[in-house]
């Protein structure tokens, strides 16, 4: 049973995109986000060489109401990028109960 006016969970999906940079052997790395099937943001995480190992992460920063995406190649400093998101009053992100 759902109470009238009660918040519902918002389904958020993240897509990792690797696109070959024109005229290069490197790939452009980016993250695309959707909420309930609607595009909500994209952010670039730099480039990666073919065969290079990189660590990617995505987390919700509740106090600042944004997603934090990062990538880090072995032996390099992480690249951080932010996607602001204001969920409508009728929504709540899973795991973000007050």
Secondary structure, 3 states (H helix, E strand, C coil): CCCCCCCEEECEEEEEEEEECCCCCEEEEEEEEEECCEEEEEEEEEEEECCCCEEEEEEEECCCCEEEEEEEECCCCCEEEEEECCCCCCEEECCCCC
